[in-house]
């Protein structure tokens, strides 16, 4: 312990003695680590599992029910017609099922004196949405009737409309209609937002309003996502009996048997349509679990992966630079090294002293790298604005930053240190 | 105390090999003060490096205070150096931004003494060299002679069996050189064994034994009666 304190004291003296050198070295490595951390934070957000406790049991449903022979639609479609979606919901095989589409409205507190309305993103969905996504309720519950003029609102909108708190029982006015708030969610970030990972929406915030699907259609809330139709559609409610594909569906299947049964259910449905002459394509229905679904939608941006590789190479360059600096530094410290050896320090003693010094440099580097990584992250977000809401450097990444900093400093110092410890003693002192 | 039998040290390059020491035999008993002289390139420094375990040797046997050093590991050699040898260098080799106290403390740190014991030894060593009151000074605040005395204190603090001095007065004016030599004589009279490499024939004659090295071999071995130090006072 006493030697450890001595080594720390010596390291501090070395820092003070060679402050310019150490500043240069720490900055060199901190820039490398900071850029890497910023990039990792984005990649981590992109590649993380949004619902790890059940991501292998939640499946996107992609069906192939396109009504004519269009080669573009030979692959199963991730968007479904209303009647297909309703057929899925009828099945009692899944533990939970949901269908949804995205919309947007302007909402205000019906009791407010102000007539200002807040723009709000809407998820028109079914009651199964909440247990399937594990949406966290702060107050209340989901609606109980599919046609009830009831809403669940997110935390941000709750803050905007009602100033937060328990807003269950209050009314929201949308397009002149009053909707009763029956549930309020806690702050909820899905990284990525798996239930709407297509169309570049994977990194949007979770929605402000969750409304019953039937109510949203009846209210003619517009379809704000991918939609393919074979006929002209005049309104949202007009989609119910037409070949208009826009609804996304997810199911929770807790075991292989359930999954096989549901796959069979889907295939039988497609076959029945085919038999009735309602679609000419081969039966091709798919169930993608959450991670497969995210992968299929290329949620991890290839540009970010390329940038990630570049940052690793950049860090390698920083390590080589730091290593060169350290070789020069140990060369300059030959006299002291030789003297210490002469008065009885073993190679091991000097190596340990070097390791302690590396650790201290590593910790300093980690502190600077944390600050720099935040700055680089803000810069990166300016290039990828859609990541603004989710890219953050969490504790896990900060810890990783410390480990990377200490390791890179150690590896930068290793070769110079070994060289320094093995130099012939007699040549160094006179 | 120090026994070298048939020691050879050969430096090899791609084209040439140089016998820095050849068939070198030397016995030094406890309490002796031995001066090693010889022209430049004769092998004096190589002898001192081998004797001080700073360098190895190719042939022969060397034992220090009864311990044969052949085949010892780096750890064992370092421990031996730390416990049994005190070095006094021509250039003093003090760390410029360490205080006198911290410079003397350095070898004791590697010995594993606790702080109380280190403090006792440092104070005693600085007292021996007459610098007890200056332990907080930096080397640059001392004269050359005082710096060399600090280096001697550093060598003494570990209470070594033998002091190896490499031209300890080489960088000093005659007055300071005399003071340092007086200190070394005094230490020898208190029982320290000293081997001193020197170019100064007067200094060599002042000690009780003189070994002359030429071409890596001992060519003259003179034993004198102890005498006073014949160093002239500056005019």
Interface residues (C-beta under 8 A of the other chain):
Chain A: X2 X3 X6 X13 X17 X335 X336 X339 X340 X341 X342 X343 X344 X345 X346 X347 X348 X349 X424 X425 X426 X429 X430
Chain B: X45 X46 X49 X52 X54 X55 X74 X75 X78 X79 X81 X82 X83 X87 X89 X90 X91 X93 X95 X97 X98 X106 X107 X109 X110 X111 X114 X115 X154 X158 X166
